[in-house]
Amino acid sequence: MAYTEHLTAIHPIGPAGYCADRILESGRTTGVDRFLLFAEGGGPEHTLANIKALGSSVLPLLRAS
């Protein structure tokens, strides 16, 4: 349980705006300007849905800023 709580505390999990804000803040704080993003697994259909959501909801917010 503690490991799960740690992972959710350090990774942006939630609505698209929240995820984009966390990624942008991480970039500002660290100076990193390229990120490797991972999508949660859970089987092929679930993984593909997460990748599609990342591409359609989060990435446009990152590009706009």
Predicted model as a PDB file, atoms N, CA, C, CB and O in Angstrom, pLDDT in the B-factor column:
MODEL        1                                                                  
ATOM      1  N   MET A   1       0.819  -1.191   0.000  1.00 81.00           N  
ATOM      2  CA  MET A   1       0.000   0.000   0.000  1.00 81.00           C  
ATOM      3  C   MET A   1       0.863   1.255   0.000  1.00 81.00           C  
ATOM      4  CB  MET A   1      -0.932  -0.002   1.198  1.00 81.00           C  
ATOM      5  O   MET A   1       0.548   2.207  -0.714  1.00 81.00           O  
ATOM      6  N   ALA A   2       1.918   1.284   0.763  1.00 92.00           N  
ATOM      7  CA  ALA A   2       2.775   2.463   0.823  1.00 92.00           C  
ATOM      8  C   ALA A   2       3.422   2.743  -0.532  1.00 92.00           C  
ATOM      9  CB  ALA A   2       3.852   2.281   1.893  1.00 92.00           C  
ATOM     10  O   ALA A   2       3.573   3.902  -0.918  1.00 92.00           O  
ATOM     11  N   TYR A   3       3.800   1.696  -1.249  1.00 90.00           N  
ATOM     12  CA  TYR A   3       4.414   1.878  -2.571  1.00 90.00           C  
ATOM     13  C   TYR A   3       3.411   2.479  -3.546  1.00 90.00           C  
ATOM     14  CB  TYR A   3       4.944   0.535  -3.115  1.00 90.00           C  
ATOM     15  O   TYR A   3       3.764   3.364  -4.325  1.00 90.00           O  
ATOM     16  N   THR A   4       2.184   2.017  -3.514  1.00 85.00           N  
ATOM     17  CA  THR A   4       1.138   2.568  -4.378  1.00 85.00           C  
ATOM     18  C   THR A   4       0.912   4.041  -4.061  1.00 85.00           C  
ATOM     19  CB  THR A   4      -0.177   1.777  -4.215  1.00 85.00           C  
ATOM     20  O   THR A   4       0.788   4.860  -4.971  1.00 85.00           O  
ATOM     21  N   GLU A   5       0.860   4.374  -2.806  1.00 88.00           N  
ATOM     22  CA  GLU A   5       0.687   5.773  -2.409  1.00 88.00           C  
ATOM     23  C   GLU A   5       1.868   6.616  -2.872  1.00 88.00           C  
ATOM     24  CB  GLU A   5       0.522   5.885  -0.885  1.00 88.00           C  
ATOM     25  O   GLU A   5       1.681   7.751  -3.309  1.00 88.00           O  
ATOM     26  N   HIS A   6       3.069   6.082  -2.783  1.00 88.00           N  
ATOM     27  CA  HIS A   6       4.257   6.787  -3.259  1.00 88.00           C  
ATOM     28  C   HIS A   6       4.161   7.050  -4.759  1.00 88.00           C  
ATOM     29  CB  HIS A   6       5.526   5.979  -2.941  1.00 88.00           C  
ATOM     30  O   HIS A   6       4.429   8.164  -5.212  1.00 88.00           O  
ATOM     31  N   LEU A   7       3.780   6.034  -5.531  1.00 83.00           N  
ATOM     32  CA  LEU A   7       3.678   6.192  -6.983  1.00 83.00           C  
ATOM     33  C   LEU A   7       2.633   7.224  -7.369  1.00 83.00           C  
ATOM     34  CB  LEU A   7       3.348   4.863  -7.634  1.00 83.00           C  
ATOM     35  O   LEU A   7       2.872   8.048  -8.252  1.00 83.00           O  
ATOM     36  N   THR A   8       1.487   7.188  -6.722  1.00 81.00           N  
ATOM     37  CA  THR A   8       0.453   8.166  -7.060  1.00 81.00           C  
ATOM     38  C   THR A   8       0.835   9.565  -6.610  1.00 81.00           C  
ATOM     39  CB  THR A   8      -0.872   7.768  -6.435  1.00 81.00           C  
ATOM     40  O   THR A   8       0.340  10.542  -7.173  1.00 81.00           O  
ATOM     41  N   ALA A   9       1.691   9.690  -5.624  1.00 83.00           N  
ATOM     42  CA  ALA A   9       2.137  11.008  -5.181  1.00 83.00           C  
ATOM     43  C   ALA A   9       3.153  11.632  -6.138  1.00 83.00           C  
ATOM     44  CB  ALA A   9       2.739  10.909  -3.793  1.00 83.00           C  
ATOM     45  O   ALA A   9       3.214  12.856  -6.257  1.00 83.00           O  
ATOM     46  N   ILE A  10       3.944  10.814  -6.817  1.00 85.00           N  
ATOM     47  CA  ILE A  10       4.996  11.363  -7.669  1.00 85.00           C  
ATOM     48  C   ILE A  10       4.638  11.370  -9.148  1.00 85.00           C  
ATOM     49  CB  ILE A  10       6.256  10.587  -7.473  1.00 85.00           C  
ATOM     50  O   ILE A  10       5.358  11.967  -9.949  1.00 85.00           O  
ATOM     51  N   HIS A  11       3.540  10.718  -9.528  1.00 86.00           N  
ATOM     52  CA  HIS A  11       3.136  10.666 -10.929  1.00 86.00           C  
ATOM     53  C   HIS A  11       1.814  11.395 -11.113  1.00 86.00           C  
ATOM     54  CB  HIS A  11       3.020   9.205 -11.413  1.00 86.00           C  
ATOM     55  O   HIS A  11       0.923  11.298 -10.269  1.00 86.00           O  
ATOM     56  N   PRO A  12       1.687  12.124 -12.212  1.00 89.00           N  
ATOM     57  CA  PRO A  12       0.427  12.846 -12.439  1.00 89.00           C  
ATOM     58  C   PRO A  12      -0.693  11.893 -12.839  1.00 89.00           C  
ATOM     59  CB  PRO A  12       0.613  13.916 -13.523  1.00 89.00           C  
ATOM     60  O   PRO A  12      -0.721  11.385 -13.960  1.00 89.00           O  
ATOM     61  N   ILE A  13      -1.597  11.662 -11.927  1.00 87.00           N  
ATOM     62  CA  ILE A  13      -2.739  10.788 -12.160  1.00 87.00           C  
ATOM     63  C   ILE A  13      -3.994  11.593 -11.867  1.00 87.00           C  
ATOM     64  CB  ILE A  13      -2.670   9.490 -11.276  1.00 87.00           C  
ATOM     65  O   ILE A  13      -4.165  12.115 -10.765  1.00 87.00           O  
ATOM     66  N   GLY A  14      -4.863  11.687 -12.854  1.00 90.00           N  
ATOM     67  CA  GLY A  14      -6.102  12.427 -12.643  1.00 90.00           C  
ATOM     68  C   GLY A  14      -6.575  13.083 -13.923  1.00 90.00           C  
ATOM     69  O   GLY A  14      -6.236  12.628 -15.016  1.00 90.00           O  
ATOM     70  N   PRO A  15      -7.352  14.145 -13.802  1.00 95.00           N  
ATOM     71  CA  PRO A  15      -7.875  14.842 -14.975  1.00 95.00           C  
ATOM     72  C   PRO A  15      -6.752  15.408 -15.851  1.00 95.00           C  
ATOM     73  CB  PRO A  15      -8.810  15.967 -14.539  1.00 95.00           C  
ATOM     74  O   PRO A  15      -5.643  15.655 -15.376  1.00 95.00           O  
ATOM     75  N   ALA A  16      -7.056  15.605 -17.122  1.00 95.00           N  
ATOM     76  CA  ALA A  16      -6.053  16.065 -18.088  1.00 95.00           C  
ATOM     77  C   ALA A  16      -5.371  17.355 -17.649  1.00 95.00           C  
ATOM     78  CB  ALA A  16      -6.696  16.269 -19.444  1.00 95.00           C  
ATOM     79  O   ALA A  16      -4.149  17.469 -17.750  1.00 95.00           O  
ATOM     80  N   GLY A  17      -6.130  18.316 -17.169  1.00 96.00           N  
ATOM     81  CA  GLY A  17      -5.546  19.590 -16.747  1.00 96.00           C  
ATOM     82  C   GLY A  17      -4.556  19.421 -15.610  1.00 96.00           C  
ATOM     83  O   GLY A  17      -3.495  20.044 -15.598  1.00 96.00           O  
ATOM     84  N   TYR A  18      -4.909  18.582 -14.663  1.00 95.00           N  
ATOM     85  CA  TYR A  18      -4.013  18.311 -13.544  1.00 95.00           C  
ATOM     86  C   TYR A  18      -2.724  17.663 -14.034  1.00 95.00           C  
ATOM     87  CB  TYR A  18      -4.701  17.410 -12.508  1.00 95.00           C  
ATOM     88  O   TYR A  18      -1.629  18.061 -13.636  1.00 95.00           O  
ATOM     89  N   CYS A  19      -2.863  16.655 -14.906  1.00 94.00           N  
ATOM     90  CA  CYS A  19      -1.683  15.955 -15.431  1.00 94.00           C  
ATOM     91  C   CYS A  19      -0.778  16.919 -16.192  1.00 94.00           C  
ATOM     92  CB  CYS A  19      -2.107  14.790 -16.350  1.00 94.00           C  
ATOM     93  O   CYS A  19       0.438  16.913 -16.001  1.00 94.00           O  
ATOM     94  N   ALA A  20      -1.366  17.742 -17.050  1.00 96.00           N  
ATOM     95  CA  ALA A  20      -0.575  18.707 -17.817  1.00 96.00           C  
ATOM     96  C   ALA A  20       0.130  19.687 -16.885  1.00 96.00           C  
ATOM     97  CB  ALA A  20      -1.469  19.470 -18.813  1.00 96.00           C  
ATOM     98  O   ALA A  20       1.309  19.985 -17.074  1.00 96.00           O  
ATOM     99  N   ASP A  21      -0.578  20.184 -15.893  1.00 95.00           N  
ATOM    100  CA  ASP A  21       0.033  21.123 -14.939  1.00 95.00           C  
ATOM    101  C   ASP A  21       1.212  20.491 -14.208  1.00 95.00           C  
ATOM    102  CB  ASP A  21      -1.009  21.603 -13.922  1.00 95.00           C  
ATOM    103  O   ASP A  21       2.246  21.135 -14.029  1.00 95.00           O  
ATOM    104  N   ARG A  22       1.067  19.243 -13.787  1.00 93.00           N  
ATOM    105  CA  ARG A  22       2.156  18.559 -13.078  1.00 93.00           C  
ATOM    106  C   ARG A  22       3.368  18.362 -13.981  1.00 93.00           C  
ATOM    107  CB  ARG A  22       1.679  17.203 -12.546  1.00 93.00           C  
ATOM    108  O   ARG A  22       4.505  18.546 -13.546  1.00 93.00           O  
ATOM    109  N   ILE A  23       3.131  17.991 -15.231  1.00 94.00           N  
ATOM    110  CA  ILE A  23       4.237  17.792 -16.178  1.00 94.00           C  
ATOM    111  C   ILE A  23       4.934  19.118 -16.443  1.00 94.00           C  
ATOM    112  CB  ILE A  23       3.726  17.176 -17.508  1.00 94.00           C  
ATOM    113  O   ILE A  23       6.163  19.183 -16.449  1.00 94.00           O  
ATOM    114  N   LEU A  24       4.159  20.176 -16.662  1.00 95.00           N  
ATOM    115  CA  LEU A  24       4.747  21.495 -16.909  1.00 95.00           C  
ATOM    116  C   LEU A  24       5.537  21.994 -15.703  1.00 95.00           C  
ATOM    117  CB  LEU A  24       3.656  22.502 -17.266  1.00 95.00           C  
ATOM    118  O   LEU A  24       6.628  22.544 -15.852  1.00 95.00           O  
ATOM    119  N   GLU A  25       4.987  21.801 -14.519  1.00 94.00           N  
ATOM    120  CA  GLU A  25       5.688  22.224 -13.294  1.00 94.00           C  
ATOM    121  C   GLU A  25       6.981  21.442 -13.120  1.00 94.00           C  
ATOM    122  CB  GLU A  25       4.786  22.036 -12.055  1.00 94.00           C  
ATOM    123  O   GLU A  25       7.997  22.006 -12.713  1.00 94.00           O  
ATOM    124  N   SER A  26       6.953  20.167 -13.420  1.00 92.00           N  
ATOM    125  CA  SER A  26       8.168  19.359 -13.338  1.00 92.00           C  
ATOM    126  C   SER A  26       9.235  19.893 -14.294  1.00 92.00           C  
ATOM    127  CB  SER A  26       7.858  17.884 -13.655  1.00 92.00           C  
ATOM    128  O   SER A  26      10.412  19.968 -13.941  1.00 92.00           O  
ATOM    129  N   GLY A  27       8.824  20.258 -15.484  1.00 94.00           N  
ATOM    130  CA  GLY A  27       9.766  20.823 -16.448  1.00 94.00           C  
ATOM    131  C   GLY A  27      10.348  22.140 -15.972  1.00 94.00           C  
ATOM    132  O   GLY A  27      11.548  22.379 -16.100  1.00 94.00           O  
ATOM    133  N   ARG A  28       9.496  22.995 -15.424  1.00 95.00           N  
ATOM    134  CA  ARG A  28       9.987  24.288 -14.911  1.00 95.00           C  
ATOM    135  C   ARG A  28      10.957  24.094 -13.748  1.00 95.00           C  
ATOM    136  CB  ARG A  28       8.807  25.171 -14.461  1.00 95.00           C  
ATOM    137  O   ARG A  28      11.969  24.787 -13.649  1.00 95.00           O  
ATOM    138  N   THR A  29      10.640  23.152 -12.879  1.00 95.00           N  
ATOM    139  CA  THR A  29      11.462  22.921 -11.695  1.00 95.00           C  
ATOM    140  C   THR A  29      12.814  22.307 -12.038  1.00 95.00           C  
ATOM    141  CB  THR A  29      10.729  22.024 -10.725  1.00 95.00           C  
ATOM    142  O   THR A  29      13.836  22.682 -11.462  1.00 95.00           O  
ATOM    143  N   THR A  30      12.818  21.363 -12.979  1.00 95.00           N  
ATOM    144  CA  THR A  30      14.046  20.620 -13.275  1.00 95.00           C  
ATOM    145  C   THR A  30      14.811  21.130 -14.485  1.00 95.00           C  
ATOM    146  CB  THR A  30      13.719  19.188 -13.485  1.00 95.00           C  
ATOM    147  O   THR A  30      15.990  20.820 -14.653  1.00 95.00           O  
ATOM    148  N   GLY A  31      14.143  21.916 -15.332  1.00 96.00           N  
ATOM    149  CA  GLY A  31      14.767  22.357 -16.578  1.00 96.00           C  
ATOM    150  C   GLY A  31      14.645  21.331 -17.694  1.00 96.00           C  
ATOM    151  O   GLY A  31      15.143  21.553 -18.797  1.00 96.00           O  
ATOM    152  N   VAL A  32      13.996  20.223 -17.421  1.00 94.00           N  
ATOM    153  CA  VAL A  32      13.799  19.188 -18.435  1.00 94.00           C  
ATOM    154  C   VAL A  32      12.787  19.691 -19.450  1.00 94.00           C  
ATOM    155  CB  VAL A  32      13.326  17.846 -17.794  1.00 94.00           C  
ATOM    156  O   VAL A  32      11.750  20.241 -19.080  1.00 94.00           O  
ATOM    157  N   ASP A  33      13.090  19.502 -20.739  1.00 91.00           N  
ATOM    158  CA  ASP A  33      12.141  19.950 -21.758  1.00 91.00           C  
ATOM    159  C   ASP A  33      11.661  18.823 -22.660  1.00 91.00           C  
ATOM    160  CB  ASP A  33      12.765  21.028 -22.598  1.00 91.00           C  
ATOM    161  O   ASP A  33      10.948  19.063 -23.634  1.00 91.00           O  
ATOM    162  N   ARG A  34      12.048  17.604 -22.341  1.00 93.00           N  
ATOM    163  CA  ARG A  34      11.556  16.423 -23.062  1.00 93.00           C  
ATOM    164  C   ARG A  34      11.208  15.360 -22.030  1.00 93.00           C  
ATOM    165  CB  ARG A  34      12.622  15.885 -24.096  1.00 93.00           C  
ATOM    166  O   ARG A  34      11.963  15.106 -21.092  1.00 93.00           O  
ATOM    167  N   PHE A  35      10.065  14.756 -22.224  1.00 91.00           N  
ATOM    168  CA  PHE A  35       9.578  13.766 -21.273  1.00 91.00           C  
ATOM    169  C   PHE A  35       9.249  12.473 -21.987  1.00 91.00           C  
ATOM    170  CB  PHE A  35       8.351  14.288 -20.525  1.00 91.00           C  
ATOM    171  O   PHE A  35       8.828  12.479 -23.144  1.00 91.00           O  
ATOM    172  N   LEU A  36       9.440  11.386 -21.307  1.00 91.00           N  
ATOM    173  CA  LEU A  36       9.002  10.077 -21.756  1.00 91.00           C  
ATOM    174  C   LEU A  36       7.797   9.733 -20.894  1.00 91.00           C  
ATOM    175  CB  LEU A  36      10.153   8.985 -21.646  1.00 91.00           C  
ATOM    176  O   LEU A  36       7.922   9.556 -19.682  1.00 91.00           O  
ATOM    177  N   LEU A  37       6.639   9.641 -21.519  1.00 88.00           N  
ATOM    178  CA  LEU A  37       5.409   9.409 -20.777  1.00 88.00           C  
ATOM    179  C   LEU A  37       4.994   7.948 -20.897  1.00 88.00           C  
ATOM    180  CB  LEU A  37       4.286  10.334 -21.281  1.00 88.00           C  
ATOM    181  O   LEU A  37       5.094   7.347 -21.967  1.00 88.00           O  
ATOM    182  N   PHE A  38       4.535   7.396 -19.806  1.00 85.00           N  
ATOM    183  CA  PHE A  38       4.069   6.022 -19.773  1.00 85.00           C  
ATOM    184  C   PHE A  38       2.571   6.029 -19.511  1.00 85.00           C  
ATOM    185  CB  PHE A  38       4.825   5.196 -18.694  1.00 85.00           C  
ATOM    186  O   PHE A  38       2.055   6.902 -18.813  1.00 85.00           O  
ATOM    187  N   ALA A  39       1.889   5.057 -20.071  1.00 84.00           N  
ATOM    188  CA  ALA A  39       0.454   4.903 -19.819  1.00 84.00           C  
ATOM    189  C   ALA A  39       0.245   3.660 -18.965  1.00 84.00           C  
ATOM    190  CB  ALA A  39      -0.353   4.803 -21.158  1.00 84.00           C  
ATOM    191  O   ALA A  39       0.943   2.658 -19.117  1.00 84.00           O  
ATOM    192  N   GLU A  40      -0.724   3.743 -18.069  1.00 81.00           N  
ATOM    193  CA  GLU A  40      -1.050   2.615 -17.213  1.00 81.00           C  
ATOM    194  C   GLU A  40      -1.488   1.431 -18.064  1.00 81.00           C  
ATOM    195  CB  GLU A  40      -2.148   2.995 -16.203  1.00 81.00           C  
ATOM    196  O   GLU A  40      -2.198   1.581 -19.058  1.00 81.00           O  
ATOM    197  N   GLY A  41      -1.051   0.270 -17.652  1.00 80.00           N  
ATOM    198  CA  GLY A  41      -1.432  -0.951 -18.346  1.00 80.00           C  
ATOM    199  C   GLY A  41      -2.790  -1.438 -17.889  1.00 80.00           C  
ATOM    200  O   GLY A  41      -3.683  -0.636 -17.615  1.00 80.00           O  
ATOM    201  N   GLY A  42      -2.948  -2.722 -17.806  1.00 86.00           N  
ATOM    202  CA  GLY A  42      -4.212  -3.287 -17.378  1.00 86.00           C  
ATOM    203  C   GLY A  42      -4.888  -4.076 -18.487  1.00 86.00           C  
ATOM    204  O   GLY A  42      -6.094  -4.323 -18.449  1.00 86.00           O  
ATOM    205  N   GLY A  43      -4.108  -4.460 -19.457  1.00 91.00           N  
ATOM    206  CA  GLY A  43      -4.647  -5.194 -20.595  1.00 91.00           C  
ATOM    207  C   GLY A  43      -4.626  -4.316 -21.831  1.00 91.00           C  
ATOM    208  O   GLY A  43      -4.628  -3.090 -21.720  1.00 91.00           O  
ATOM    209  N   PRO A  44      -4.606  -4.924 -23.000  1.00 93.00           N  
ATOM    210  CA  PRO A  44      -4.454  -4.160 -24.246  1.00 93.00           C  
ATOM    211  C   PRO A  44      -5.500  -3.066 -24.445  1.00 93.00           C  
ATOM    212  CB  PRO A  44      -4.507  -5.094 -25.409  1.00 93.00           C  
ATOM    213  O   PRO A  44      -5.155  -1.947 -24.825  1.00 93.00           O  
ATOM    214  N   GLU A  45      -6.765  -3.370 -24.196  1.00 94.00           N  
ATOM    215  CA  GLU A  45      -7.813  -2.369 -24.421  1.00 94.00           C  
ATOM    216  C   GLU A  45      -7.679  -1.190 -23.464  1.00 94.00           C  
ATOM    217  CB  GLU A  45      -9.194  -3.005 -24.268  1.00 94.00           C  
ATOM    218  O   GLU A  45      -7.829  -0.036 -23.867  1.00 94.00           O  
ATOM    219  N   HIS A  46      -7.398  -1.479 -22.214  1.00 92.00           N  
ATOM    220  CA  HIS A  46      -7.244  -0.423 -21.206  1.00 92.00           C  
ATOM    221  C   HIS A  46      -6.015   0.434 -21.518  1.00 92.00           C  
ATOM    222  CB  HIS A  46      -7.125  -1.036 -19.787  1.00 92.00           C  
ATOM    223  O   HIS A  46      -6.063   1.659 -21.410  1.00 92.00           O  
ATOM    224  N   THR A  47      -4.934  -0.206 -21.899  1.00 92.00           N  
ATOM    225  CA  THR A  47      -3.706   0.519 -22.225  1.00 92.00           C  
ATOM    226  C   THR A  47      -3.921   1.425 -23.435  1.00 92.00           C  
ATOM    227  CB  THR A  47      -2.554  -0.465 -22.496  1.00 92.00           C  
ATOM    228  O   THR A  47      -3.510   2.585 -23.415  1.00 92.00           O  
ATOM    229  N   LEU A  48      -4.553   0.918 -24.479  1.00 94.00           N  
ATOM    230  CA  LEU A  48      -4.814   1.737 -25.671  1.00 94.00           C  
ATOM    231  C   LEU A  48      -5.738   2.904 -25.348  1.00 94.00           C  
ATOM    232  CB  LEU A  48      -5.428   0.880 -26.784  1.00 94.00           C  
ATOM    233  O   LEU A  48      -5.546   4.001 -25.873  1.00 94.00           O  
ATOM    234  N   ALA A  49      -6.725   2.692 -24.505  1.00 93.00           N  
ATOM    235  CA  ALA A  49      -7.613   3.782 -24.098  1.00 93.00           C  
ATOM    236  C   ALA A  49      -6.830   4.867 -23.366  1.00 93.00           C  
ATOM    237  CB  ALA A  49      -8.749   3.250 -23.204  1.00 93.00           C  
ATOM    238  O   ALA A  49      -7.070   6.055 -23.579  1.00 93.00           O  
ATOM    239  N   ASN A  50      -5.899   4.469 -22.508  1.00 91.00           N  
ATOM    240  CA  ASN A  50      -5.083   5.444 -21.786  1.00 91.00           C  
ATOM    241  C   ASN A  50      -4.159   6.218 -22.722  1.00 91.00           C  
ATOM    242  CB  ASN A  50      -4.262   4.746 -20.714  1.00 91.00           C  
ATOM    243  O   ASN A  50      -3.970   7.422 -22.552  1.00 91.00           O  
ATOM    244  N   ILE A  51      -3.587   5.534 -23.704  1.00 93.00           N  
ATOM    245  CA  ILE A  51      -2.720   6.208 -24.673  1.00 93.00           C  
ATOM    246  C   ILE A  51      -3.530   7.205 -25.491  1.00 93.00           C  
ATOM    247  CB  ILE A  51      -2.032   5.181 -25.603  1.00 93.00           C  
ATOM    248  O   ILE A  51      -3.075   8.323 -25.734  1.00 93.00           O  
ATOM    249  N   LYS A  52      -4.724   6.811 -25.916  1.00 95.00           N  
ATOM    250  CA  LYS A  52      -5.584   7.721 -26.672  1.00 95.00           C  
ATOM    251  C   LYS A  52      -5.971   8.939 -25.830  1.00 95.00           C  
ATOM    252  CB  LYS A  52      -6.846   6.988 -27.152  1.00 95.00           C  
ATOM    253  O   LYS A  52      -5.971  10.063 -26.331  1.00 95.00           O  
ATOM    254  N   ALA A  53      -6.298   8.723 -24.570  1.00 93.00           N  
ATOM    255  CA  ALA A  53      -6.654   9.833 -23.688  1.00 93.00           C  
ATOM    256  C   ALA A  53      -5.464  10.777 -23.483  1.00 93.00           C  
ATOM    257  CB  ALA A  53      -7.147   9.298 -22.332  1.00 93.00           C  
ATOM    258  O   ALA A  53      -5.626  11.998 -23.481  1.00 93.00           O  
ATOM    259  N   LEU A  54      -4.300  10.216 -23.317  1.00 94.00           N  
ATOM    260  CA  LEU A  54      -3.092  11.033 -23.170  1.00 94.00           C  
ATOM    261  C   LEU A  54      -2.886  11.901 -24.415  1.00 94.00           C  
ATOM    262  CB  LEU A  54      -1.851  10.133 -22.926  1.00 94.00           C  
ATOM    263  O   LEU A  54      -2.619  13.098 -24.311  1.00 94.00           O  
ATOM    264  N   GLY A  55      -3.013  11.286 -25.583  1.00 95.00           N  
ATOM    265  CA  GLY A  55      -2.798  12.009 -26.829  1.00 95.00           C  
ATOM    266  C   GLY A  55      -3.869  13.023 -27.145  1.00 95.00           C  
ATOM    267  O   GLY A  55      -3.575  14.066 -27.728  1.00 95.00           O  
ATOM    268  N   SER A  56      -5.111  12.743 -26.774  1.00 97.00           N  
ATOM    269  CA  SER A  56      -6.198  13.650 -27.136  1.00 97.00           C  
ATOM    270  C   SER A  56      -6.497  14.697 -26.067  1.00 97.00           C  
ATOM    271  CB  SER A  56      -7.440  12.860 -27.415  1.00 97.00           C  
ATOM    272  O   SER A  56      -7.050  15.752 -26.380  1.00 97.00           O  
ATOM    273  N   SER A  57      -6.146  14.429 -24.825  1.00 97.00           N  
ATOM    274  CA  SER A  57      -6.512  15.342 -23.738  1.00 97.00           C  
ATOM    275  C   SER A  57      -5.339  16.065 -23.089  1.00 97.00           C  
ATOM    276  CB  SER A  57      -7.241  14.590 -22.693  1.00 97.00           C  
ATOM    277  O   SER A  57      -5.421  17.263 -22.817  1.00 97.00           O  
ATOM    278  N   VAL A  58      -4.243  15.341 -22.838  1.00 96.00           N  
ATOM    279  CA  VAL A  58      -3.120  15.937 -22.113  1.00 96.00           C  
ATOM    280  C   VAL A  58      -2.133  16.626 -23.066  1.00 96.00           C  
ATOM    281  CB  VAL A  58      -2.395  14.862 -21.296  1.00 96.00           C  
ATOM    282  O   VAL A  58      -1.741  17.769 -22.830  1.00 96.00           O  
ATOM    283  N   LEU A  59      -1.738  15.945 -24.121  1.00 96.00           N  
ATOM    284  CA  LEU A  59      -0.733  16.518 -25.029  1.00 96.00           C  
ATOM    285  C   LEU A  59      -1.156  17.856 -25.629  1.00 96.00           C  
ATOM    286  CB  LEU A  59      -0.440  15.544 -26.145  1.00 96.00           C  
ATOM    287  O   LEU A  59      -0.318  18.752 -25.729  1.00 96.00           O  
ATOM    288  N   PRO A  60      -2.429  18.039 -26.038  1.00 97.00           N  
ATOM    289  CA  PRO A  60      -2.801  19.362 -26.548  1.00 97.00           C  
ATOM    290  C   PRO A  60      -2.608  20.483 -25.514  1.00 97.00           C  
ATOM    291  CB  PRO A  60      -4.247  19.341 -27.004  1.00 97.00           C  
ATOM    292  O   PRO A  60      -2.261  21.609 -25.873  1.00 97.00           O  
ATOM    293  N   LEU A  61      -2.829  20.175 -24.254  1.00 97.00           N  
ATOM    294  CA  LEU A  61      -2.620  21.183 -23.197  1.00 97.00           C  
ATOM    295  C   LEU A  61      -1.127  21.514 -23.062  1.00 97.00           C  
ATOM    296  CB  LEU A  61      -3.183  20.673 -21.833  1.00 97.00           C  
ATOM    297  O   LEU A  61      -0.755  22.666 -22.838  1.00 97.00           O  
ATOM    298  N   LEU A  62      -0.293  20.501 -23.202  1.00 95.00           N  
ATOM    299  CA  LEU A  62       1.152  20.743 -23.116  1.00 95.00           C  
ATOM    300  C   LEU A  62       1.637  21.557 -24.307  1.00 95.00           C  
ATOM    301  CB  LEU A  62       1.918  19.413 -23.041  1.00 95.00           C  
ATOM    302  O   LEU A  62       2.467  22.453 -24.153  1.00 95.00           O  
ATOM    303  N   ARG A  63       1.122  21.248 -25.494  1.00 94.00           N  
ATOM    304  CA  ARG A  63       1.528  21.981 -26.694  1.00 94.00           C  
ATOM    305  C   ARG A  63       1.087  23.426 -26.649  1.00 94.00           C  
ATOM    306  CB  ARG A  63       0.968  21.318 -27.931  1.00 94.00           C  
ATOM    307  O   ARG A  63       1.773  24.304 -27.173  1.00 94.00           O  
ATOM    308  N   ALA A  64      -0.059  23.684 -26.026  1.00 95.00           N  
ATOM    309  CA  ALA A  64      -0.614  25.039 -25.975  1.00 95.00           C  
ATOM    310  C   ALA A  64       0.149  25.962 -25.031  1.00 95.00           C  
ATOM    311  CB  ALA A  64      -2.059  24.981 -25.556  1.00 95.00           C  
ATOM    312  O   ALA A  64       0.031  27.184 -25.121  1.00 95.00           O  
ATOM    313  N   SER A  65       0.920  25.384 -24.141  1.00 88.00           N  
ATOM    314  CA  SER A  65       1.606  26.243 -23.155  1.00 88.00           C  
ATOM    315  C   SER A  65       3.017  26.551 -23.552  1.00 88.00           C  
ATOM    316  CB  SER A  65       1.609  25.595 -21.797  1.00 88.00           C  
ATOM    317  O   SER A  65       3.721  27.258 -22.831  1.00 88.00           O  
TER     318      SER A  65                                                      
ENDMDL                                                                          
END                                                                             
